[in-house]
Amino acid sequence: MTSRNPRDSRLRLVSPRPLAAAPRAVTQRRTRRPVPRPPEGTPPPAELARMARTGLSDAARVARWADAALRPGRDGANPGGKGALSDATAERAAADLGLTPVQARADWDTARLAGLIEVHGDSARPGWRLRAWSRDDSAVLRGWVALFDAWSLAYPEPVDREPAAVAEVVSAMPQVLSFLQLSAGPVPVDQLLDLLGQRVTELRTERCEISYGPDPDPAPEPAEITDAPLAPLLDWALHALASVGALTYGEGQATLTPLGSWAVWVKLEQICVAAQSPAGNIEQSAEDMLRGCAQLRPNAARAEYRAWLAARPVGSAVTELIAAARGEDALTRGLAFEALRVVGAPAEPDVRAVVEETPLRPYALLWLAEHDGHDPEDAHEVLTRAESTWLWVDTAAAVADHGEALLLVRHLESAVQPTVPALLHEVRAVGHPRTVQVLVALAAAHPDPALAKAVRRAAFQVHTGGS
């Protein structure tokens, strides 16, 4: 990159990487916490994994069947994209496995929630956890925790209750589970009902908005939401958690299973880790949380993402991350998709929904490629030349805003174009709104006067609309 003839300047071809995978301009030293130990009496990981394998054995069996029977190109999942088995496929699975169609559907849904099956359009494929199921205890436990996180999807919602009331109970249940974990034994349902009522009241108070303008006549909340009896909803929640193996429920009391107690402890530890960060990321909005993680090393940032996600419902967290990605800060956009990688399969519908949004498209396509099983080093191959160039400019904008001049110069090496003139030509063509600022910053940072002059000329031409 020191040639004085920019027409001959070659760029070393390097596979583009997601924004957050680039070296950080500033790194932050963090005090190491002692490795936390689970509560006394918690079984060792190997025993917990054995329990998880036992509880998910039927789901794993259906997943292996799907691996053989529902490969791409064969009839499989509902082409509507919801991942449900078609009637014909449910009948086929039931016949092959000696189940009823209802059992086959239930095991299929469990396998999907645990990440043993991934559905893409009209085909199903095994998740990576199925490949590692027999040899990797951590993969098994992650699969079970994924199912635990999705407990409200694993059991039919009560049809006679307002969705808002159901959502309140789902949001309040982490506190109920924490109480069960701390109790380390059976807890009467009446006591859990009192706790649930207190937490729901707190949630309603927290979301109250004070109007500072003229007092319009507010529309009252529907009585069935405000005054909805919580006992049936608690009963539903406890049955749902029991269905995934997180607790036992009967005779007027509930008790966490060893797996359930361990999973709640893991979630609490994640929250504690985030609470100890200087920015207090767990209580921040998605955008502020991502900014707080910008200077962390990748592993530390992923731990913060997990803790932030553990403290809120997955659906609303994904929505908030997507909204943050739509902002003007390219660094936040890249970090938002790194956080969505931590979310995994539950984020897929939302990521697919933004593929046609130009600023998000390259990030979404890379996310989906990795989700579909592409090696992260090769995922960039799904991008067109123009999409790769847009991503290059967006990443350069993040480096220019938050990084050092040397990083911006090094960023040249990640371009897909073989020469600087080709890069400048295609950068101008993609029409990224930050093109001028990026080129000006690059020209100011680059030590080669001839190359810097060519870049400044390109910036001027973009600015004036000339050729």
C-alpha positions as CSV (number, residue, x, y, z in Angstrom):
1,M,0.0,0.0,0.0
2,T,3.0,2.3,-0.4
3,S,3.0,2.5,-4.2
4,R,2.9,6.1,-5.5
5,N,0.9,4.9,-8.5
6,P,-2.7,4.3,-7.2
7,R,-3.6,2.5,-10.4
8,D,-1.2,-0.3,-9.5
9,S,-2.0,-0.4,-5.8
10,R,-3.1,-4.0,-5.0
11,L,-5.3,-4.8,-2.1
12,R,-4.7,-8.1,-0.3
13,L,-7.9,-10.1,-0.5
14,V,-9.2,-10.8,3.0
15,S,-12.5,-12.4,3.8
16,P,-14.8,-9.7,5.1
17,R,-15.8,-10.2,8.7
18,P,-18.7,-8.8,10.7
19,L,-18.0,-5.4,12.2
20,A,-17.6,-6.5,15.8
21,A,-15.0,-9.1,14.8
22,A,-12.6,-6.3,13.8
23,P,-9.9,-5.4,16.3
24,R,-11.1,-2.9,18.8
25,A,-9.5,0.5,18.7
26,V,-9.5,0.6,22.5
27,T,-9.6,-2.3,24.9
28,Q,-10.7,-2.2,28.4
29,R,-9.1,-4.2,31.3
30,R,-11.7,-5.7,33.6
31,T,-11.1,-7.1,37.0
32,R,-11.4,-10.9,36.9
33,R,-14.2,-12.3,39.0
34,P,-13.6,-15.6,40.7
35,V,-15.2,-18.4,38.8
36,P,-18.7,-18.7,40.4
37,R,-19.7,-22.0,41.9
38,P,-23.2,-23.3,41.7
39,P,-25.3,-23.7,44.9
40,E,-24.3,-26.6,47.1
41,G,-26.1,-29.8,46.1
42,T,-26.1,-28.9,42.3
43,P,-25.1,-32.0,40.3
44,P,-21.9,-31.8,38.3
45,P,-22.2,-30.8,34.6
46,A,-21.9,-34.4,33.4
47,E,-24.9,-35.4,35.5
48,L,-26.9,-32.4,34.5
49,A,-26.2,-33.2,30.8
50,R,-27.3,-36.8,31.4
51,M,-30.6,-35.4,32.8
52,A,-31.0,-33.1,29.8
53,R,-30.4,-35.9,27.4
54,T,-33.0,-38.1,29.1
55,G,-35.5,-35.3,29.1
56,L,-34.9,-34.5,25.5
57,S,-34.5,-38.0,24.2
58,D,-37.8,-38.0,22.3
59,A,-37.0,-34.7,20.7
60,A,-33.5,-35.9,19.7
61,R,-35.2,-39.0,18.2
62,V,-37.5,-36.9,16.0
63,A,-34.5,-34.7,15.1
64,R,-32.5,-37.7,13.9
65,W,-35.5,-38.8,11.9
66,A,-35.8,-35.4,10.3
67,D,-32.1,-35.5,9.5
68,A,-32.6,-38.6,7.4
69,A,-36.1,-37.9,6.0
70,L,-36.4,-34.1,5.6
71,R,-33.2,-33.1,3.8
72,P,-33.3,-30.1,1.5
73,G,-35.4,-30.8,-1.6
74,R,-37.7,-33.2,0.1
75,D,-41.2,-32.4,1.5
76,G,-40.9,-31.4,5.1
77,A,-41.8,-28.4,7.1
78,N,-44.7,-26.2,6.4
79,P,-43.7,-23.9,3.5
80,G,-45.6,-21.1,5.4
81,G,-42.3,-20.5,7.3
82,K,-43.6,-21.2,10.8
83,G,-41.8,-24.4,11.1
84,A,-44.8,-26.6,11.8
85,L,-45.0,-30.1,10.4
86,S,-47.5,-30.5,7.5
87,D,-50.2,-33.0,8.1
88,A,-48.6,-35.5,5.7
89,T,-45.2,-35.2,7.3
90,A,-46.7,-35.5,10.8
91,E,-48.4,-38.7,9.8
92,R,-45.2,-40.0,8.2
93,A,-43.1,-39.2,11.3
94,A,-45.7,-40.9,13.5
95,A,-45.7,-44.0,11.4
96,D,-41.9,-44.2,11.2
97,L,-41.4,-43.7,14.9
98,G,-44.4,-45.5,16.4
99,L,-46.0,-42.3,17.7
100,T,-49.3,-40.5,17.3
101,P,-49.3,-37.4,15.0
102,V,-49.9,-35.3,18.1
103,Q,-46.8,-36.8,19.8
104,A,-44.7,-36.3,16.7
105,R,-45.7,-32.6,16.5
106,A,-44.9,-32.1,20.2
107,D,-41.5,-33.7,19.9
108,W,-40.8,-31.8,16.7
109,D,-41.6,-28.5,18.4
110,T,-39.4,-29.4,21.4
111,A,-36.6,-30.2,19.1
112,R,-36.9,-26.9,17.3
113,L,-36.9,-24.9,20.6
114,A,-33.9,-26.8,21.8
115,G,-32.0,-26.1,18.6
116,L,-31.8,-29.8,17.5
117,I,-33.8,-28.9,14.4
118,E,-33.5,-25.8,12.2
119,V,-36.3,-25.1,9.7
120,H,-35.5,-23.0,6.6
121,G,-38.5,-22.4,4.3
122,D,-39.8,-25.8,3.3
123,S,-36.8,-27.9,4.4
124,A,-35.5,-29.0,7.8
125,R,-31.9,-29.7,8.8
126,P,-30.2,-30.8,12.0
127,G,-28.9,-28.1,14.3
128,W,-25.3,-28.2,15.3
129,R,-26.3,-29.3,18.8
130,L,-27.7,-32.6,17.3
131,R,-24.3,-33.3,15.7
132,A,-22.6,-32.8,19.1
133,W,-25.4,-34.4,21.2
134,S,-23.6,-37.6,22.2
135,R,-20.2,-36.2,22.9
136,D,-20.5,-32.6,24.0
137,D,-22.1,-32.0,27.4
138,S,-22.0,-28.2,27.0
139,A,-24.0,-28.4,23.7
140,V,-26.6,-30.5,25.5
141,L,-26.9,-28.1,28.3
142,R,-27.1,-25.1,26.0
143,G,-29.9,-26.9,24.1
144,W,-31.8,-27.5,27.3
145,V,-31.3,-23.9,28.4
146,A,-32.7,-22.8,25.0
147,L,-35.8,-24.8,25.7
148,F,-36.0,-23.4,29.2
149,D,-35.8,-19.9,27.8
150,A,-38.7,-20.7,25.5
151,W,-40.9,-22.3,28.2
152,S,-43.9,-20.0,27.3
153,L,-43.8,-21.4,23.7
154,A,-43.6,-25.0,24.8
155,Y,-47.1,-25.2,26.3
156,P,-50.3,-23.9,24.8
157,E,-51.3,-20.5,26.1
158,P,-54.7,-20.3,27.8
159,V,-57.2,-19.3,25.0
160,D,-59.6,-17.5,27.4
161,R,-57.0,-15.0,28.6
162,E,-56.0,-11.6,27.2
163,P,-52.6,-11.7,25.5
164,A,-51.5,-8.7,27.6
165,A,-52.2,-10.5,30.8
166,V,-50.3,-13.6,29.6
167,A,-47.4,-11.3,28.6
168,E,-47.4,-9.8,32.1
169,V,-47.1,-13.2,33.7
170,V,-44.3,-14.2,31.4
171,S,-42.4,-11.1,32.3
172,A,-43.0,-11.6,36.0
173,M,-42.0,-15.3,36.1
174,P,-38.2,-14.8,36.4
175,Q,-38.7,-13.4,39.9
176,V,-41.0,-16.3,40.8
177,L,-38.3,-18.7,39.5
178,S,-35.6,-16.9,41.5
179,F,-37.7,-17.3,44.6
180,L,-38.1,-21.0,43.9
181,Q,-34.3,-21.3,43.4
182,L,-33.5,-19.5,46.6
183,S,-36.0,-21.6,48.6
184,A,-34.3,-24.8,47.5
185,G,-37.3,-26.9,48.1
186,P,-41.1,-27.1,47.7
187,V,-43.0,-23.8,47.8
188,P,-46.8,-23.5,48.2
189,V,-48.6,-22.2,45.2
190,D,-50.4,-19.6,47.3
191,Q,-47.1,-18.1,48.2
192,L,-46.0,-18.0,44.6
193,L,-49.3,-16.4,43.7
194,D,-48.7,-13.6,46.2
195,L,-45.3,-13.0,44.7
196,L,-46.6,-13.1,41.2
197,G,-49.2,-10.5,42.1
198,Q,-46.6,-8.2,43.6
199,R,-44.4,-8.5,40.5
200,V,-47.2,-7.8,38.1
201,T,-48.2,-4.7,40.1
202,E,-44.6,-3.5,39.9
203,L,-44.5,-4.1,36.1
204,R,-47.7,-2.1,35.7
205,T,-46.4,0.8,37.8
206,E,-43.1,0.8,35.9
207,R,-44.8,1.3,32.6
208,C,-47.0,4.1,33.7
209,E,-46.4,7.3,31.7
210,I,-46.9,10.7,33.2
211,S,-48.4,13.2,30.8
212,Y,-46.9,16.7,31.0
213,G,-49.4,18.3,28.6
214,P,-53.1,18.9,28.7
215,D,-54.8,16.0,30.3
216,P,-56.7,14.2,27.6
217,D,-59.3,11.6,28.5
218,P,-57.2,8.5,28.7
219,A,-58.7,5.3,27.4
220,P,-59.1,3.0,30.5
221,E,-57.3,-0.3,30.4
222,P,-59.6,-3.2,29.6
223,A,-61.0,-4.6,32.9
224,E,-60.1,-8.1,31.9
225,I,-56.4,-7.1,31.7
226,T,-56.2,-5.0,34.9
227,D,-58.4,-7.3,37.0
228,A,-57.5,-10.6,35.3
229,P,-57.2,-13.3,38.0
230,L,-53.7,-14.5,38.2
231,A,-54.3,-18.0,39.6
232,P,-55.2,-19.6,36.2
233,L,-52.2,-17.9,34.6
234,L,-49.8,-19.1,37.3
235,D,-51.2,-22.6,36.9
236,W,-50.5,-22.3,33.1
237,A,-47.0,-21.0,33.7
238,L,-46.1,-23.8,36.2
239,H,-47.5,-26.5,33.9
240,A,-45.4,-25.0,31.0
241,L,-42.3,-25.0,33.1
242,A,-43.0,-28.5,34.3
243,S,-43.4,-29.6,30.6
244,V,-39.8,-28.6,29.8
245,G,-38.5,-30.3,32.9
246,A,-37.7,-27.1,34.9
247,L,-39.9,-28.0,37.9
248,T,-42.3,-30.4,39.4
249,Y,-45.8,-29.2,40.1
250,G,-48.6,-30.9,42.1
251,E,-50.5,-31.1,45.4
252,G,-50.5,-27.3,45.7
253,Q,-46.8,-26.8,45.5
254,A,-43.9,-26.4,43.1
255,T,-40.2,-27.5,43.3
256,L,-37.4,-26.7,40.9
257,T,-35.7,-29.8,39.4
258,P,-31.9,-29.9,39.6
259,L,-31.8,-28.8,35.9
260,G,-34.2,-26.0,36.6
261,S,-32.4,-24.8,39.7
262,W,-29.1,-24.8,37.8
263,A,-30.6,-22.9,34.9
264,V,-32.0,-20.2,37.1
265,W,-28.6,-19.9,38.9
266,V,-26.9,-19.5,35.5
267,K,-29.3,-16.7,34.6
268,L,-28.8,-14.9,37.9
269,E,-25.0,-15.2,37.5
270,Q,-25.3,-13.6,34.0
271,I,-27.3,-10.7,35.5
272,C,-24.8,-10.3,38.3
273,V,-21.9,-10.1,35.8
274,A,-23.7,-7.4,33.8
275,A,-24.7,-5.5,37.0
276,Q,-21.0,-5.3,37.9
277,S,-20.0,-3.6,34.6
278,P,-19.3,0.2,34.9
279,A,-22.2,1.1,32.7
280,G,-24.7,-1.1,34.4
281,N,-25.6,-2.6,31.0
282,I,-28.4,-4.8,32.1
283,E,-30.6,-1.9,32.9
284,Q,-29.8,0.0,29.7
285,S,-31.7,0.2,26.4
286,A,-30.3,-1.9,23.6
287,E,-28.5,1.0,22.0
288,D,-26.9,2.1,25.3
289,M,-26.0,-1.4,26.2
290,L,-24.3,-1.9,22.8
291,R,-22.4,1.3,23.2
292,G,-21.3,0.2,26.6
293,C,-20.0,-3.0,25.1
294,A,-18.2,-1.3,22.2
295,Q,-14.8,-1.2,23.9
296,L,-14.9,-4.7,25.4
297,R,-13.1,-7.7,24.0
298,P,-15.4,-10.0,22.0
299,N,-15.8,-12.7,24.7
300,A,-16.6,-10.1,27.4
301,A,-19.1,-8.4,25.1
302,R,-20.8,-11.7,24.4
303,A,-21.1,-12.2,28.2
304,E,-22.8,-8.8,28.5
305,Y,-25.2,-9.6,25.6
306,R,-26.2,-12.9,27.3
307,A,-26.8,-11.1,30.6
308,W,-28.8,-8.3,29.0
309,L,-30.9,-10.9,27.1
310,A,-31.5,-13.0,30.2
311,A,-33.1,-10.1,31.9
312,R,-35.9,-9.5,29.4
313,P,-38.3,-11.5,27.1
314,V,-36.6,-12.7,23.9
315,G,-39.1,-11.2,21.6
316,S,-38.9,-7.7,22.9
317,A,-35.1,-7.9,23.2
318,V,-34.8,-8.8,19.5
319,T,-37.2,-6.0,18.5
320,E,-35.1,-3.6,20.5
321,L,-31.8,-4.8,18.9
322,I,-33.2,-4.5,15.4
323,A,-34.4,-0.9,16.2
324,A,-30.9,-0.1,17.4
325,A,-29.4,-1.5,14.2
326,R,-31.5,0.9,12.2
327,G,-29.9,3.9,13.8
328,E,-27.2,6.0,12.2
329,D,-24.2,4.6,14.1
330,A,-22.6,1.9,12.1
331,L,-20.8,0.5,15.1
332,T,-24.0,0.0,16.9
333,R,-25.5,-1.7,13.9
334,G,-22.6,-4.2,13.7
335,L,-22.8,-4.9,17.5
336,A,-26.5,-5.3,17.3
337,F,-26.1,-8.2,14.9
338,E,-23.4,-9.7,17.1
339,A,-25.9,-9.6,20.0
340,L,-28.5,-11.3,17.6
341,R,-25.9,-14.1,17.0
342,V,-26.1,-14.7,20.8
343,V,-29.9,-14.9,20.6
344,G,-29.7,-17.5,17.8
345,A,-32.7,-19.2,16.3
346,P,-35.5,-17.2,18.0
347,A,-34.2,-14.1,16.1
348,E,-34.4,-15.7,12.7
349,P,-37.9,-14.4,11.7
350,D,-37.0,-10.8,12.7
351,V,-33.7,-11.0,10.8
352,R,-35.3,-12.3,7.7
353,A,-37.9,-9.5,7.9
354,V,-35.2,-6.8,7.5
355,V,-33.3,-8.4,4.5
356,E,-34.8,-5.9,2.1
357,E,-33.8,-2.9,4.2
358,T,-30.6,-1.6,2.4
359,P,-28.6,-0.6,5.5
360,L,-29.3,-3.9,7.3
361,R,-29.2,-6.3,4.3
362,P,-25.5,-7.3,4.4
363,Y,-25.6,-7.8,8.1
364,A,-28.8,-9.8,7.9
365,L,-27.5,-12.0,5.0
366,L,-24.3,-12.8,6.9
367,W,-26.3,-13.6,10.0
368,L,-28.7,-15.9,8.1
369,A,-25.7,-17.6,6.3
370,E,-24.1,-18.4,9.6
371,H,-27.4,-19.5,11.0
372,D,-27.8,-21.8,8.0
373,G,-24.5,-23.5,8.8
374,H,-22.0,-21.6,6.7
375,D,-18.5,-21.3,8.2
376,P,-18.2,-17.7,9.4
377,E,-15.0,-17.3,7.4
378,D,-17.0,-18.2,4.2
379,A,-20.3,-16.5,5.0
380,H,-19.3,-13.4,3.0
381,E,-19.7,-15.4,-0.2
382,V,-23.5,-15.0,0.0
383,L,-23.1,-11.2,-0.6
384,T,-23.1,-9.6,-4.0
385,R,-20.2,-7.4,-4.9
386,A,-22.3,-4.3,-4.2
387,E,-23.5,-5.6,-0.8
388,S,-19.9,-6.4,0.2
389,T,-18.9,-2.9,-0.8
390,W,-21.8,-1.3,1.1
391,L,-20.7,-3.3,4.2
392,W,-17.1,-2.2,3.7
393,V,-18.2,1.5,3.7
394,D,-20.4,1.0,6.7
395,T,-17.6,-0.7,8.6
396,A,-15.2,2.1,7.6
397,A,-17.7,4.6,8.9
398,A,-17.7,2.8,12.3
399,V,-13.9,2.8,12.3
400,A,-13.8,6.5,11.3
401,D,-16.2,7.4,14.1
402,H,-14.8,5.2,16.9
403,G,-11.4,3.9,15.9
404,E,-7.9,5.1,15.1
405,A,-6.4,6.2,11.8
406,L,-4.3,3.1,11.5
407,L,-7.3,0.9,11.7
408,L,-8.9,2.8,8.9
409,V,-5.8,2.3,6.7
410,R,-5.8,-1.4,7.5
411,H,-9.5,-1.7,6.7
412,L,-8.5,-1.2,3.0
413,E,-7.2,-4.8,3.1
414,S,-10.6,-6.2,3.7
415,A,-12.1,-4.8,0.5
416,V,-13.1,-7.3,-2.2
417,Q,-11.8,-5.1,-5.0
418,P,-8.3,-5.9,-6.2
419,T,-7.2,-2.3,-6.7
420,V,-7.8,1.0,-5.1
421,P,-9.2,2.6,-8.3
422,A,-11.7,-0.3,-8.5
423,L,-12.6,0.1,-4.9
424,L,-13.2,3.8,-5.3
425,H,-15.3,3.3,-8.4
426,E,-17.6,0.8,-6.7
427,V,-17.8,2.7,-3.4
428,R,-19.1,5.7,-5.3
429,A,-21.6,3.4,-7.1
430,V,-23.3,1.9,-4.0
431,G,-24.5,5.2,-2.7
432,H,-23.8,4.8,0.9
433,P,-24.8,8.0,2.8
434,R,-21.4,8.1,4.6
435,T,-19.3,7.7,1.5
436,V,-17.9,11.2,1.5
437,Q,-17.0,11.2,5.2
438,V,-15.3,7.8,4.9
439,L,-13.2,8.8,1.9
440,V,-12.2,12.1,3.5
441,A,-11.1,10.3,6.7
442,L,-9.2,7.7,4.7
443,A,-7.4,10.3,2.7
444,A,-6.4,12.1,5.8
445,A,-5.2,8.9,7.4
446,H,-3.3,7.2,4.6
447,P,0.5,7.8,4.5
448,D,0.8,7.4,0.7
449,P,0.4,10.9,-0.8
450,A,-0.6,9.6,-4.3
451,L,-3.2,7.3,-2.9
452,A,-4.5,9.9,-0.5
453,K,-4.9,12.3,-3.4
454,A,-6.9,9.8,-5.4
455,V,-9.2,9.2,-2.5
456,R,-9.7,12.9,-1.9
457,R,-10.6,13.3,-5.6
458,A,-13.1,10.5,-5.3
459,A,-14.6,12.2,-2.2
460,F,-14.9,15.5,-4.0
461,Q,-16.6,13.8,-7.0
462,V,-19.1,12.1,-4.8
463,H,-19.8,15.3,-2.9
464,T,-20.3,17.4,-6.1
465,G,-22.0,14.6,-8.1
466,G,-19.3,14.8,-10.7
467,S,-17.5,11.9,-12.5
